[in-house]
Every structure is written in C-alpha cells, then in structure tokens.
Amino acid sequence: MTIEHNGIAGPYFEYDGLPAQHVVDKDLPLIHPYAPVTPGRYLTPGGGRLTIRPTEMRAHIRITLDHLGCPAQLTDEKNNAFKRLALAAEGYCVQARCRHRAAHADGVLRIFEVRTGSIPLAAFVRAALAVELGDFTPTDRLLQETEALAGPVRQEGEGDQASGG
Ligand SMILES: [Zn+2]
C-alpha cells in the first residue's frame, strides 16, 4: 500500500521557497522534467506533489497532482490547461471504448488516467509539469494528437453522465 496523505492538515514545511509541503513529503524526490519518468511519488518544480502508479488492472497509469491550494497553480488558465490535458488522455479511452471513470477531475487534487499504450508517460508528465510553469504548448500538442487519432474529444459540460453505469 502506498502512503498518501492528500488533504491532511499540517504540519507543513517550506521546500526551497516553494509552497509549503506536508512534513511527511519532505523526503520526496524532486522530479526532473527531462529525467526518465517512472512510477513513484515526487515533488514537482511547481511545488506540487505528483504520484504516478499503475491502476489495479494495469490498463492505465494514474497520475495525481496536488498543489495544496497554491493559488499560482489554481488560475483559470491553468485549470483549463489541466482540463485539456485530461481530455487528451481521455480521448484515447473513448476511442478504445474504455469504460473506466477517469475523465477530468477538477479541484485541489487533480487526477489523470492515461491508458497504457496511448500517450507515453514521460510526455504526459512533462506536459503537466509545463502547465505548472505556464507553458501550455505540450498539452495543446497532446490534445491535437489525440484529436487527430481519435476525433474531437468532448467539450466541457457534455458527456459527464457516465455515472449511471
Ligand atoms: Zn481508459
């Protein structure tokens, strides 16, 4: 069982001038955008906590990103970019008639699920890290690639009725 403490209140510590991190995360490795990307738990250059792990059935990789409410990472511009990134991954699931409930999860803890064999993990994670830093180019490129292969992905406000099963 992996250790996750999403949403737990304090104590926090300052990490190199970045937003405060939970004390249990102080020994997490800092993920580097150009190093190999492997499952694990990391601090991001933008001060987030990133977790990468296969889903139970290993059909997807689940990537969670938590910025602890840091306002610099919760702007409308970045929220929309993270949404496009989620849709880029979701497009492959739609094409494969994948029924998992990944989709876009808004809020403080962002949850992405990338279908194995679709977007390379490193490309997806690097796009997410770029969004943190205000560069949406990799995200928009991934979304364009998804749409070229899988057709237009759903737009905001439609197709969110999958909960009926
Ligand atoms: Zn899927």
Backbone and ligand atoms as CSV (ligand in chain L), in Angstrom:
chain,resi,resn,atom,element,x,y,z
A,1,MET,N,N,0.849,-1.196,0.000
A,1,MET,CA,C,0.000,0.000,0.000
A,1,MET,C,C,0.883,1.244,0.000
A,2,THR,N,N,0.591,2.130,-0.904
A,2,THR,CA,C,1.376,3.352,-0.960
A,2,THR,C,C,0.888,4.334,0.094
A,3,ILE,N,N,1.758,5.182,0.504
A,3,ILE,CA,C,1.438,6.165,1.527
A,3,ILE,C,C,1.021,7.460,0.848
A,4,GLU,N,N,-0.202,7.836,1.085
A,4,GLU,CA,C,-0.655,9.114,0.558
A,4,GLU,C,C,-1.345,9.874,1.671
A,5,HIS,N,N,-1.168,11.149,1.684
A,5,HIS,CA,C,-1.717,11.953,2.757
A,5,HIS,C,C,-2.440,13.149,2.182
A,6,ASN,N,N,-3.127,12.913,1.084
A,6,ASN,CA,C,-3.808,14.029,0.445
A,6,ASN,C,C,-4.863,14.599,1.372
A,7,GLY,N,N,-4.803,15.878,1.566
A,7,GLY,CA,C,-5.842,16.538,2.317
A,7,GLY,C,C,-5.611,16.591,3.824
A,8,ILE,N,N,-4.559,15.979,4.286
A,8,ILE,CA,C,-4.292,16.036,5.727
A,8,ILE,C,C,-3.778,17.420,6.094
A,9,ALA,N,N,-4.246,17.928,7.219
A,9,ALA,CA,C,-3.807,19.247,7.661
A,9,ALA,C,C,-2.499,19.142,8.432
A,10,GLY,N,N,-1.574,19.997,8.099
A,10,GLY,CA,C,-0.320,20.227,8.782
A,10,GLY,C,C,0.329,19.033,9.473
A,11,PRO,N,N,1.499,19.063,10.026
A,11,PRO,CA,C,2.383,20.231,9.930
A,11,PRO,C,C,3.052,20.318,8.550
A,12,TYR,N,N,3.399,21.522,8.189
A,12,TYR,CA,C,3.991,21.747,6.881
A,12,TYR,C,C,5.393,22.305,7.030
A,13,PHE,N,N,6.145,22.218,5.966
A,13,PHE,CA,C,7.461,22.840,5.986
A,13,PHE,C,C,7.695,23.514,4.644
A,14,GLU,N,N,8.595,24.442,4.629
A,14,GLU,CA,C,8.918,25.150,3.395
A,14,GLU,C,C,9.927,24.344,2.600
A,15,TYR,N,N,9.679,24.215,1.311
A,15,TYR,CA,C,10.616,23.483,0.485
A,15,TYR,C,C,11.265,24.440,-0.492
A,16,ASP,N,N,12.440,24.913,-0.156
A,16,ASP,CA,C,13.226,25.684,-1.093
A,16,ASP,C,C,12.443,26.850,-1.688
A,17,GLY,N,N,11.677,27.525,-0.858
A,17,GLY,CA,C,10.938,28.684,-1.321
A,17,GLY,C,C,9.651,28.358,-2.043
A,18,LEU,N,N,9.345,27.073,-2.212
A,18,LEU,CA,C,8.123,26.667,-2.885
A,18,LEU,C,C,6.999,26.592,-1.850
A,19,PRO,N,N,5.768,26.393,-2.323
A,19,PRO,CA,C,4.668,26.295,-1.360
A,19,PRO,C,C,4.955,25.229,-0.308
A,20,ALA,N,N,4.414,25.429,0.868
A,20,ALA,CA,C,4.664,24.514,1.977
A,20,ALA,C,C,4.227,23.103,1.623
A,21,GLN,N,N,5.022,22.171,2.029
A,21,GLN,CA,C,4.714,20.763,1.808
A,21,GLN,C,C,4.412,20.100,3.136
A,22,HIS,N,N,3.591,19.078,3.053
A,22,HIS,CA,C,3.322,18.314,4.262
A,22,HIS,C,C,4.621,17.682,4.753
A,23,VAL,N,N,4.775,17.610,6.047
A,23,VAL,CA,C,6.041,17.156,6.609
A,23,VAL,C,C,6.371,15.732,6.171
A,24,VAL,N,N,5.344,14.916,5.927
A,24,VAL,CA,C,5.633,13.545,5.503
A,24,VAL,C,C,6.198,13.509,4.090
A,25,ASP,N,N,6.094,14.628,3.361
A,25,ASP,CA,C,6.569,14.654,1.981
A,25,ASP,C,C,7.961,15.263,1.857
A,26,LYS,N,N,8.570,15.623,2.966
A,26,LYS,CA,C,9.793,16.407,2.852
A,26,LYS,C,C,10.942,15.626,2.238
A,27,ASP,N,N,10.857,14.297,2.297
A,27,ASP,CA,C,11.938,13.499,1.730
A,27,ASP,C,C,11.621,12.978,0.333
A,28,LEU,N,N,10.527,13.458,-0.240
A,28,LEU,CA,C,10.195,13.006,-1.596
A,28,LEU,C,C,11.243,13.503,-2.581
A,29,PRO,N,N,11.540,12.701,-3.595
A,29,PRO,CA,C,12.463,13.174,-4.624
A,29,PRO,C,C,11.809,14.253,-5.471
A,30,LEU,N,N,12.611,15.148,-5.960
A,30,LEU,CA,C,12.141,16.192,-6.864
A,30,LEU,C,C,12.181,15.633,-8.288
A,31,ILE,N,N,11.043,15.628,-8.945
A,31,ILE,CA,C,11.011,15.069,-10.300
A,31,ILE,C,C,11.608,16.089,-11.262
A,32,HIS,N,N,12.404,15.619,-12.169
A,32,HIS,CA,C,13.033,16.485,-13.155
A,32,HIS,C,C,12.361,16.266,-14.505
A,33,PRO,N,N,11.987,17.341,-15.168
A,33,PRO,CA,C,11.208,17.177,-16.406
A,33,PRO,C,C,11.918,16.378,-17.486
A,34,TYR,N,N,13.224,16.329,-17.440
A,34,TYR,CA,C,13.937,15.660,-18.534
A,34,TYR,C,C,14.582,14.360,-18.107
A,35,ALA,N,N,14.350,13.956,-16.881
A,35,ALA,CA,C,14.829,12.654,-16.437
A,35,ALA,C,C,13.786,11.595,-16.810
A,36,PRO,N,N,14.170,10.329,-16.798
A,36,PRO,CA,C,13.170,9.285,-17.043
A,36,PRO,C,C,12.041,9.383,-16.028
A,37,VAL,N,N,10.835,9.112,-16.473
A,37,VAL,CA,C,9.658,9.210,-15.613
A,37,VAL,C,C,9.197,7.808,-15.253
A,38,THR,N,N,9.234,7.496,-13.975
A,38,THR,CA,C,8.836,6.170,-13.513
A,38,THR,C,C,7.831,6.315,-12.376
A,39,PRO,N,N,7.027,5.266,-12.133
A,39,PRO,CA,C,6.059,5.346,-11.043
A,39,PRO,C,C,6.722,5.690,-9.719
A,40,GLY,N,N,6.018,6.456,-8.918
A,40,GLY,CA,C,6.560,6.879,-7.640
A,40,GLY,C,C,5.847,8.126,-7.177
A,41,ARG,N,N,6.419,8.739,-6.174
A,41,ARG,CA,C,5.833,9.942,-5.604
A,41,ARG,C,C,6.925,10.996,-5.522
A,42,TYR,N,N,6.579,12.178,-5.999
A,42,TYR,CA,C,7.605,13.199,-6.191
A,42,TYR,C,C,7.083,14.578,-5.791
A,43,LEU,N,N,8.026,15.477,-5.588
A,43,LEU,CA,C,7.715,16.900,-5.608
A,43,LEU,C,C,7.982,17.402,-7.018
A,44,THR,N,N,7.159,18.355,-7.460
A,44,THR,CA,C,7.333,18.902,-8.798
A,44,THR,C,C,8.024,20.256,-8.732
A,45,PRO,N,N,8.594,20.688,-9.859
A,45,PRO,CA,C,9.225,22.009,-9.879
A,45,PRO,C,C,8.255,23.130,-9.520
A,46,GLY,N,N,6.959,22.922,-9.744
A,46,GLY,CA,C,5.971,23.942,-9.421
A,46,GLY,C,C,5.430,23.832,-8.010
A,47,GLY,N,N,6.039,22.988,-7.187
A,47,GLY,CA,C,5.627,22.889,-5.798
A,47,GLY,C,C,4.472,21.948,-5.547
A,48,GLY,N,N,4.180,21.079,-6.489
A,48,GLY,CA,C,3.104,20.113,-6.302
A,48,GLY,C,C,3.637,18.773,-5.841
A,49,ARG,N,N,2.705,17.912,-5.473
A,49,ARG,CA,C,3.047,16.532,-5.146
A,49,ARG,C,C,2.458,15.651,-6.232
A,50,LEU,N,N,3.313,14.904,-6.871
A,50,LEU,CA,C,2.931,14.109,-8.034
A,50,LEU,C,C,3.070,12.635,-7.683
A,51,THR,N,N,2.006,11.886,-7.942
A,51,THR,CA,C,2.058,10.446,-7.730
A,51,THR,C,C,1.763,9.749,-9.043
A,52,ILE,N,N,2.598,8.798,-9.389
A,52,ILE,CA,C,2.430,8.027,-10.618
A,52,ILE,C,C,2.364,6.561,-10.231
A,53,ARG,N,N,1.295,5.889,-10.620
A,53,ARG,CA,C,1.241,4.460,-10.328
A,53,ARG,C,C,0.281,3.788,-11.299
A,54,PRO,N,N,0.524,2.517,-11.592
A,54,PRO,CA,C,-0.417,1.789,-12.450
A,54,PRO,C,C,-1.731,1.593,-11.713
A,55,THR,N,N,-2.824,1.529,-12.457
A,55,THR,CA,C,-4.099,1.182,-11.840
A,55,THR,C,C,-4.112,-0.309,-11.540
A,56,GLU,N,N,-5.115,-0.731,-10.807
A,56,GLU,CA,C,-5.160,-2.118,-10.345
A,56,GLU,C,C,-5.038,-3.106,-11.492
A,57,MET,N,N,-5.714,-2.811,-12.594
A,57,MET,CA,C,-5.690,-3.743,-13.721
A,57,MET,C,C,-4.558,-3.430,-14.700
A,58,ARG,N,N,-3.788,-2.448,-14.373
A,58,ARG,CA,C,-2.643,-2.056,-15.188
A,58,ARG,C,C,-3.006,-1.626,-16.610
A,59,ALA,N,N,-4.250,-1.322,-16.839
A,59,ALA,CA,C,-4.642,-0.827,-18.159
A,59,ALA,C,C,-4.351,0.663,-18.296
A,60,HIS,N,N,-4.163,1.315,-17.188
A,60,HIS,CA,C,-3.905,2.748,-17.176
A,60,HIS,C,C,-2.798,3.055,-16.172
A,61,ILE,N,N,-2.243,4.223,-16.361
A,61,ILE,CA,C,-1.388,4.805,-15.338
A,61,ILE,C,C,-2.175,5.951,-14.705
A,62,ARG,N,N,-2.221,5.951,-13.384
A,62,ARG,CA,C,-2.908,7.043,-12.703
A,62,ARG,C,C,-1.872,8.050,-12.227
A,63,ILE,N,N,-2.156,9.293,-12.555
A,63,ILE,CA,C,-1.254,10.379,-12.180
A,63,ILE,C,C,-2.059,11.376,-11.367
A,64,THR,N,N,-1.641,11.608,-10.148
A,64,THR,CA,C,-2.332,12.609,-9.337
A,64,THR,C,C,-1.374,13.759,-9.051
A,65,LEU,N,N,-1.944,14.933,-9.013
A,65,LEU,CA,C,-1.145,16.141,-8.815
A,65,LEU,C,C,-1.892,17.032,-7.834
A,66,ASP,N,N,-1.232,17.344,-6.759
A,66,ASP,CA,C,-1.843,18.107,-5.678
A,66,ASP,C,C,-0.980,19.331,-5.404
A,67,HIS,N,N,-1.585,20.496,-5.516
A,67,HIS,CA,C,-0.835,21.724,-5.276
A,67,HIS,C,C,-1.164,22.364,-3.937
A,68,LEU,N,N,-1.891,21.614,-3.084
A,68,LEU,CA,C,-2.186,22.114,-1.743
A,68,LEU,C,C,-2.813,23.501,-1.768
A,69,GLY,N,N,-3.614,23.727,-2.805
A,69,GLY,CA,C,-4.320,25.000,-2.857
A,69,GLY,C,C,-3.474,26.197,-3.226
A,70,CYS,N,N,-2.262,25.961,-3.693
A,70,CYS,CA,C,-1.392,27.072,-4.075
A,70,CYS,C,C,-2.067,27.908,-5.166
A,71,PRO,N,N,-2.356,29.194,-4.894
A,71,PRO,CA,C,-3.118,29.988,-5.856
A,71,PRO,C,C,-2.441,30.119,-7.222
A,72,ALA,N,N,-1.115,30.083,-7.241
A,72,ALA,CA,C,-0.418,30.216,-8.524
A,72,ALA,C,C,-0.708,29.042,-9.449
A,73,GLN,N,N,-1.126,27.911,-8.872
A,73,GLN,CA,C,-1.402,26.726,-9.696
A,73,GLN,C,C,-2.894,26.514,-9.893
A,74,LEU,N,N,-3.697,27.426,-9.403
A,74,LEU,CA,C,-5.147,27.242,-9.476
A,74,LEU,C,C,-5.815,28.355,-10.266
A,75,THR,N,N,-5.081,28.973,-11.186
A,75,THR,CA,C,-5.685,30.011,-12.010
A,75,THR,C,C,-6.615,29.362,-13.036
A,76,ASP,N,N,-7.542,30.138,-13.551
A,76,ASP,CA,C,-8.451,29.618,-14.580
A,76,ASP,C,C,-7.662,29.107,-15.775
A,77,GLU,N,N,-6.615,29.858,-16.122
A,77,GLU,CA,C,-5.803,29.483,-17.275
A,77,GLU,C,C,-5.192,28.095,-17.074
A,78,LYS,N,N,-4.643,27.871,-15.902
A,78,LYS,CA,C,-4.017,26.571,-15.639
A,78,LYS,C,C,-5.062,25.482,-15.439
A,79,ASN,N,N,-6.163,25.817,-14.778
A,79,ASN,CA,C,-7.225,24.819,-14.639
A,79,ASN,C,C,-7.690,24.340,-16.007
A,80,ASN,N,N,-7.851,25.283,-16.923
A,80,ASN,CA,C,-8.297,24.903,-18.264
A,80,ASN,C,C,-7.244,24.072,-18.982
A,81,ALA,N,N,-5.985,24.406,-18.781
A,81,ALA,CA,C,-4.921,23.633,-19.426
A,81,ALA,C,C,-4.880,22.210,-18.871
A,82,PHE,N,N,-5.010,22.074,-17.547
A,82,PHE,CA,C,-5.035,20.728,-16.962
A,82,PHE,C,C,-6.257,19.956,-17.468
A,83,LYS,N,N,-7.336,20.662,-17.702
A,83,LYS,CA,C,-8.529,20.010,-18.239
A,83,LYS,C,C,-8.258,19.502,-19.660
A,84,ARG,N,N,-7.589,20.318,-20.466
A,84,ARG,CA,C,-7.265,19.868,-21.826
A,84,ARG,C,C,-6.334,18.664,-21.783
A,85,LEU,N,N,-5.422,18.675,-20.827
A,85,LEU,CA,C,-4.505,17.548,-20.686
A,85,LEU,C,C,-5.281,16.269,-20.342
A,86,ALA,N,N,-6.243,16.403,-19.434
A,86,ALA,CA,C,-7.068,15.245,-19.078
A,86,ALA,C,C,-7.862,14.759,-20.288
A,87,LEU,N,N,-8.361,15.696,-21.069
A,87,LEU,CA,C,-9.146,15.310,-22.243
A,87,LEU,C,C,-8.272,14.641,-23.294
A,88,ALA,N,N,-7.020,15.055,-23.376
A,88,ALA,CA,C,-6.111,14.409,-24.327
A,88,ALA,C,C,-5.966,12.931,-23.990
A,89,ALA,N,N,-5.866,12.621,-22.698
A,89,ALA,CA,C,-5.774,11.221,-22.284
A,89,ALA,C,C,-7.102,10.511,-22.475
A,90,GLU,N,N,-8.170,11.204,-22.148
A,90,GLU,CA,C,-9.491,10.582,-22.202
A,90,GLU,C,C,-9.880,10.223,-23.635
A,91,GLY,N,N,-9.400,11.008,-24.605
A,91,GLY,CA,C,-9.747,10.737,-25.991
A,91,GLY,C,C,-9.371,9.335,-26.435
A,92,TYR,N,N,-8.231,8.859,-25.948
A,92,TYR,CA,C,-7.801,7.506,-26.301
A,92,TYR,C,C,-8.716,6.466,-25.652
A,93,CYS,N,N,-9.179,6.769,-24.465
A,93,CYS,CA,C,-10.097,5.847,-23.781
A,93,CYS,C,C,-11.419,5.761,-24.536
A,94,VAL,N,N,-11.887,6.914,-24.984
A,94,VAL,CA,C,-13.142,6.924,-25.739
A,94,VAL,C,C,-12.980,6.112,-27.013
A,95,GLN,N,N,-11.859,6.317,-27.689
A,95,GLN,CA,C,-11.613,5.599,-28.936
A,95,GLN,C,C,-11.557,4.091,-28.686
A,96,ALA,N,N,-10.984,3.696,-27.546
A,96,ALA,CA,C,-10.839,2.280,-27.228
A,96,ALA,C,C,-12.086,1.720,-26.536
A,97,ARG,N,N,-13.116,2.552,-26.422
A,97,ARG,CA,C,-14.348,2.185,-25.715
A,97,ARG,C,C,-14.051,1.722,-24.290
A,98,CYS,N,N,-13.106,2.402,-23.728
A,98,CYS,CA,C,-12.718,2.121,-22.364
A,98,CYS,C,C,-13.781,2.689,-21.438
A,99,ARG,N,N,-14.161,1.929,-20.453
A,99,ARG,CA,C,-15.282,2.331,-19.613
A,99,ARG,C,C,-14.858,2.852,-18.252
A,100,HIS,N,N,-13.594,3.026,-18.044
A,100,HIS,CA,C,-13.189,3.468,-16.725
A,100,HIS,C,C,-13.631,4.919,-16.508
A,101,ARG,N,N,-13.698,5.317,-15.271
A,101,ARG,CA,C,-14.232,6.635,-14.943
A,101,ARG,C,C,-13.111,7.609,-14.644
A,102,ALA,N,N,-12.209,7.753,-15.547
A,102,ALA,CA,C,-11.134,8.707,-15.325
A,102,ALA,C,C,-11.652,10.111,-15.527
A,103,ALA,N,N,-11.825,10.448,-16.795
A,103,ALA,CA,C,-12.314,11.764,-17.169
A,103,ALA,C,C,-11.548,12.853,-16.430
A,104,HIS,N,N,-12.126,13.988,-16.406
A,104,HIS,CA,C,-11.447,15.106,-15.776
A,104,HIS,C,C,-11.928,15.277,-14.353
A,105,ALA,N,N,-11.017,15.332,-13.431
A,105,ALA,CA,C,-11.364,15.589,-12.047
A,105,ALA,C,C,-10.834,16.959,-11.674
A,106,ASP,N,N,-11.732,17.854,-11.420
A,106,ASP,CA,C,-11.331,19.207,-11.079
A,106,ASP,C,C,-11.088,19.295,-9.576
A,107,GLY,N,N,-10.502,20.350,-9.161
A,107,GLY,CA,C,-10.353,20.565,-7.733
A,107,GLY,C,C,-8.910,20.575,-7.285
A,108,VAL,N,N,-8.730,20.508,-6.001
A,108,VAL,CA,C,-7.411,20.655,-5.413
A,108,VAL,C,C,-6.508,19.496,-5.806
A,109,LEU,N,N,-7.059,18.282,-5.795
A,109,LEU,CA,C,-6.283,17.116,-6.209
A,109,LEU,C,C,-6.683,16.760,-7.632
A,110,ARG,N,N,-5.767,16.938,-8.550
A,110,ARG,CA,C,-6.059,16.616,-9.947
A,110,ARG,C,C,-5.727,15.148,-10.176
A,111,ILE,N,N,-6.628,14.446,-10.832
A,111,ILE,CA,C,-6.426,13.028,-11.093
A,111,ILE,C,C,-6.513,12.792,-12.588
A,112,PHE,N,N,-5.469,12.182,-13.123
A,112,PHE,CA,C,-5.441,11.844,-14.544
A,112,PHE,C,C,-5.261,10.336,-14.665
A,113,GLU,N,N,-5.853,9.766,-15.711
A,113,GLU,CA,C,-5.575,8.366,-16.010
A,113,GLU,C,C,-5.237,8.260,-17.476
A,114,VAL,N,N,-4.073,7.704,-17.733
A,114,VAL,CA,C,-3.575,7.592,-19.097
A,114,VAL,C,C,-3.590,6.121,-19.488
A,115,ARG,N,N,-4.290,5.819,-20.544
A,115,ARG,CA,C,-4.395,4.445,-20.996
A,115,ARG,C,C,-3.026,3.944,-21.454
A,116,THR,N,N,-2.661,2.769,-20.990
A,116,THR,CA,C,-1.381,2.182,-21.380
A,116,THR,C,C,-1.334,2.017,-22.895
A,117,GLY,N,N,-0.246,2.460,-23.473
A,117,GLY,CA,C,-0.101,2.338,-24.923
A,117,GLY,C,C,-0.648,3.523,-25.690
A,118,SER,N,N,-1.157,4.522,-24.969
A,118,SER,CA,C,-1.626,5.724,-25.673
A,118,SER,C,C,-0.557,6.802,-25.580
A,119,ILE,N,N,-0.746,7.765,-24.725
A,119,ILE,CA,C,0.260,8.828,-24.563
A,119,ILE,C,C,1.415,8.279,-23.732
A,120,PRO,N,N,2.651,8.417,-24.194
A,120,PRO,CA,C,3.793,7.980,-23.371
A,120,PRO,C,C,3.796,8.705,-22.028
A,121,LEU,N,N,4.089,7.964,-20.990
A,121,LEU,CA,C,4.049,8.525,-19.640
A,121,LEU,C,C,4.908,9.770,-19.514
A,122,ALA,N,N,6.117,9.699,-20.048
A,122,ALA,CA,C,7.026,10.844,-19.910
A,122,ALA,C,C,6.449,12.073,-20.596
A,123,ALA,N,N,5.855,11.888,-21.763
A,123,ALA,CA,C,5.287,13.027,-22.486
A,123,ALA,C,C,4.134,13.636,-21.702
A,124,PHE,N,N,3.324,12.772,-21.092
A,124,PHE,CA,C,2.177,13.275,-20.339
A,124,PHE,C,C,2.639,14.050,-19.099
A,125,VAL,N,N,3.564,13.461,-18.369
A,125,VAL,CA,C,4.030,14.103,-17.144
A,125,VAL,C,C,4.750,15.418,-17.456
A,126,ARG,N,N,5.538,15.422,-18.505
A,126,ARG,CA,C,6.235,16.663,-18.875
A,126,ARG,C,C,5.256,17.751,-19.266
A,127,ALA,N,N,4.172,17.356,-19.922
A,127,ALA,CA,C,3.154,18.348,-20.272
A,127,ALA,C,C,2.533,18.930,-19.002
A,128,ALA,N,N,2.285,18.058,-18.012
A,128,ALA,CA,C,1.712,18.542,-16.749
A,128,ALA,C,C,2.676,19.488,-16.046
A,129,LEU,N,N,3.953,19.134,-16.030
A,129,LEU,CA,C,4.938,19.997,-15.366
A,129,LEU,C,C,5.067,21.328,-16.097
A,130,ALA,N,N,4.923,21.290,-17.412
A,130,ALA,CA,C,4.993,22.531,-18.186
A,130,ALA,C,C,3.815,23.439,-17.845
A,131,VAL,N,N,2.637,22.850,-17.639
A,131,VAL,CA,C,1.474,23.660,-17.266
A,131,VAL,C,C,1.745,24.389,-15.957
A,132,GLU,N,N,2.358,23.706,-15.012
A,132,GLU,CA,C,2.696,24.357,-13.738
A,132,GLU,C,C,3.476,25.642,-13.973
A,133,LEU,N,N,4.341,25.585,-14.975
A,133,LEU,CA,C,5.229,26.722,-15.234
A,133,LEU,C,C,4.644,27.683,-16.265
A,134,GLY,N,N,3.390,27.439,-16.661
A,134,GLY,CA,C,2.712,28.373,-17.543
A,134,GLY,C,C,2.926,28.118,-19.019
A,135,ASP,N,N,3.502,26.972,-19.368
A,135,ASP,CA,C,3.714,26.630,-20.779
A,135,ASP,C,C,2.694,25.569,-21.174
A,136,PHE,N,N,1.727,25.972,-21.991
A,136,PHE,CA,C,0.641,25.063,-22.349
A,136,PHE,C,C,0.889,24.378,-23.695
A,137,THR,N,N,2.028,24.664,-24.319
A,137,THR,CA,C,2.298,24.128,-25.649
A,137,THR,C,C,2.286,22.603,-25.686
A,138,PRO,N,N,3.002,21.917,-24.760
A,138,PRO,CA,C,2.978,20.440,-24.825
A,138,PRO,C,C,1.580,19.870,-24.623
A,139,THR,N,N,0.805,20.473,-23.744
A,139,THR,CA,C,-0.570,19.999,-23.513
A,139,THR,C,C,-1.403,20.140,-24.785
A,140,ASP,N,N,-1.318,21.302,-25.418
A,140,ASP,CA,C,-2.126,21.510,-26.613
A,140,ASP,C,C,-1.673,20.599,-27.751
A,141,ARG,N,N,-0.372,20.291,-27.782
A,141,ARG,CA,C,0.117,19.371,-28.797
A,141,ARG,C,C,-0.449,17.963,-28.566
A,142,LEU,N,N,-0.459,17.533,-27.300
A,142,LEU,CA,C,-1.015,16.212,-26.989
A,142,LEU,C,C,-2.498,16.145,-27.347
A,143,LEU,N,N,-3.201,17.219,-27.059
A,143,LEU,CA,C,-4.636,17.225,-27.365
A,143,LEU,C,C,-4.853,17.179,-28.878
A,144,GLN,N,N,-4.019,17.901,-29.611
A,144,GLN,CA,C,-4.132,17.853,-31.076
A,144,GLN,C,C,-3.846,16.453,-31.598
A,145,GLU,N,N,-2.848,15.798,-31.013
A,145,GLU,CA,C,-2.529,14.438,-31.454
A,145,GLU,C,C,-3.675,13.483,-31.145
A,146,THR,N,N,-4.268,13.645,-29.984
A,146,THR,CA,C,-5.415,12.811,-29.634
A,146,THR,C,C,-6.545,13.005,-30.630
A,147,GLU,N,N,-6.822,14.275,-30.934
A,147,GLU,CA,C,-7.943,14.544,-31.830
A,147,GLU,C,C,-7.651,14.066,-33.242
A,148,ALA,N,N,-6.387,14.093,-33.639
A,148,ALA,CA,C,-6.035,13.598,-34.969
A,148,ALA,C,C,-6.284,12.098,-35.059
A,149,LEU,N,N,-6.077,11.389,-33.951
A,149,LEU,CA,C,-6.234,9.936,-33.949
A,149,LEU,C,C,-7.647,9.509,-33.590
A,150,ALA,N,N,-8.209,10.168,-32.631
A,150,ALA,CA,C,-9.452,9.681,-32.026
A,150,ALA,C,C,-10.654,10.559,-32.317
A,151,GLY,N,N,-10.445,11.656,-33.031
A,151,GLY,CA,C,-11.560,12.553,-33.280
A,151,GLY,C,C,-11.712,13.553,-32.150
A,152,PRO,N,N,-12.610,14.509,-32.346
A,152,PRO,CA,C,-12.780,15.556,-31.334
A,152,PRO,C,C,-13.160,14.965,-29.986
A,153,VAL,N,N,-12.516,15.438,-28.948
A,153,VAL,CA,C,-12.894,14.999,-27.611
A,153,VAL,C,C,-14.053,15.863,-27.149
A,154,ARG,N,N,-14.745,15.368,-26.138
A,154,ARG,CA,C,-15.909,16.111,-25.674
A,154,ARG,C,C,-15.480,17.451,-25.107
A,155,GLN,N,N,-16.380,18.357,-25.174
A,155,GLN,CA,C,-16.117,19.675,-24.625
A,155,GLN,C,C,-16.665,19.752,-23.210
A,156,GLU,N,N,-16.240,20.766,-22.530
A,156,GLU,CA,C,-16.706,20.971,-21.164
A,156,GLU,C,C,-18.224,21.019,-21.115
A,157,GLY,N,N,-18.804,20.342,-20.135
A,157,GLY,CA,C,-20.227,20.418,-19.926
A,157,GLY,C,C,-21.038,19.330,-20.602
A,158,GLU,N,N,-20.395,18.509,-21.417
A,158,GLU,CA,C,-21.122,17.415,-22.043
A,158,GLU,C,C,-20.474,16.088,-21.689
A,159,GLY,N,N,-21.251,15.029,-21.736
A,159,GLY,CA,C,-20.717,13.701,-21.571
A,159,GLY,C,C,-20.331,13.352,-20.158
A,160,ASP,N,N,-20.855,14.042,-19.206
A,160,ASP,CA,C,-20.487,13.729,-17.811
A,160,ASP,C,C,-21.529,12.853,-17.124
A,161,GLN,N,N,-22.228,12.040,-17.877
A,161,GLN,CA,C,-23.326,11.273,-17.304
A,161,GLN,C,C,-23.008,9.787,-17.225
A,162,ALA,N,N,-21.740,9.467,-17.137
A,162,ALA,CA,C,-21.335,8.066,-17.168
A,162,ALA,C,C,-21.615,7.353,-15.835
A,163,SER,N,N,-21.985,8.105,-14.815
A,163,SER,CA,C,-22.118,7.502,-13.508
A,163,SER,C,C,-23.273,6.510,-13.431
A,164,GLY,N,N,-24.214,6.598,-14.387
A,164,GLY,CA,C,-25.309,5.645,-14.365
A,164,GLY,C,C,-24.863,4.253,-14.728
A,165,GLY,N,N,-23.685,4.113,-15.282
A,165,GLY,CA,C,-23.090,2.824,-15.494
A,165,GLY,C,C,-23.501,2.186,-16.774
L,1,ZN,ZN,ZN,-9.498,4.336,-20.033
